[in-house]
Amino acid sequence: MAQKLKLKKGDKVIVTAGRDKGKRGEILKMLRTQNKALVGGVNVVKRHTKASQAGPGGINTKELPIAISNIAIEDPKDGKPTRVGFKELKDGRKVRFAKRSGEVIDV
């Protein structure tokens, strides 16, 4: 069964480990069953493809998924990596907040 995650599509994240450490990007797609996320501009690889009837060959670049343990959400206040917590607002909504600054992430 897929795990409940604290990250969502569209979140601004920072890579905390691996060869792309320090890079920033936006989550394009969450892969909950694999505990991975597809982040724009991060973990970019080149694929050499042979020409076929479907299309021409060449060297294509694409992004591969990165483990969610290696990314952290960007704090909306100062742009540094932070952890995520949940709290209820006075109007009853449950929102995510940055533990570093206390700033609400969901608007």
N, C-alpha and C positions, 0 to 999 in steps of 0.2 A: 504494500500500500504506500502511496506517495505521502511524504512528510509535509507537515504544515511549515511553511517558510516565512521569514520576516521580510523578504525582499519581493518586489513586484516588477513587472514590466514597466519601463519608463523611469525607474530609479537611477539617479546618478551614483556611480560607484567608483571605488579606487581599488586597484589590484594590490594586495598586501604580500603576496608570495609568488615565486616563479620567475621566469625570464622576463615577464612584462611588469615586474614590480614597480609601483609608482604611477603607472598609466591610469588615466581616467577615461570613463566611457559611460554610455547609457545602456541599460539592459534592454535588449531587443526581444528576447524570448526566454522564458523560464522552462527548464526541463526537470520537473519535480520528481519524476520517477528515477532519474539518474543523479539527482542532487547537483545539477549543473545549470549554468546560465550562459546565454549567448550575449556577449558584450561587444558593442560597436567599437572597432579599432583596436581590440585586444585579442591576443592569441591568433594573429594573422599568419596563415601558412600559404605556400605556393603549391599548386597541383599541376603537374604536367599531364595534359590530356592528349590522347591520340585523335586525329581527325576521323570522323565517321559521318554517316548520312545525317545524323542528328545535328551536327555542327562542326565548325572548323576546330582544329587542334590548337594548342598553344599553352602558354603558362597562365593559369588563372589564380587569382588570390581570393581567399575566403577566410572568414572567421570561424574558428572551432569553439565549442563550448568550453568553459572554464569552471572548475569546481567552486561551489559557493563558499567553501571554507577558505578560499584564497581571495575573496573579495569582501569589501566592507562598504557600507553606505557612506556617502559624503555628507558631513554635517552641513545643514543649510546656513548656519551662522558663519563658520570660519573655513569651511571646505576641507577639513581634516577627516580622516576615517573615524567612524564612531559605531557603537553598538546600537541596537534598536530595542526599545521597550514599548509596552502598550499601556495606555491609561484611558480612563473615561472622562469626557468633558462634562461640564455642568448640564448641557442639553441632552446628555445620555449617549452621545456618539462615542464609539471605541476608536481611538486613533493611535497611530504609531508616533513615537517621539525619539529624538536623538538623546542618548544617555549622556553624551559629552556636554551639551549645552542646555538640554531640556526643551529645545525647540520642537514644535509639532511638525512632522514630516508630511502627513496627509492634510490636504486642505479641502 
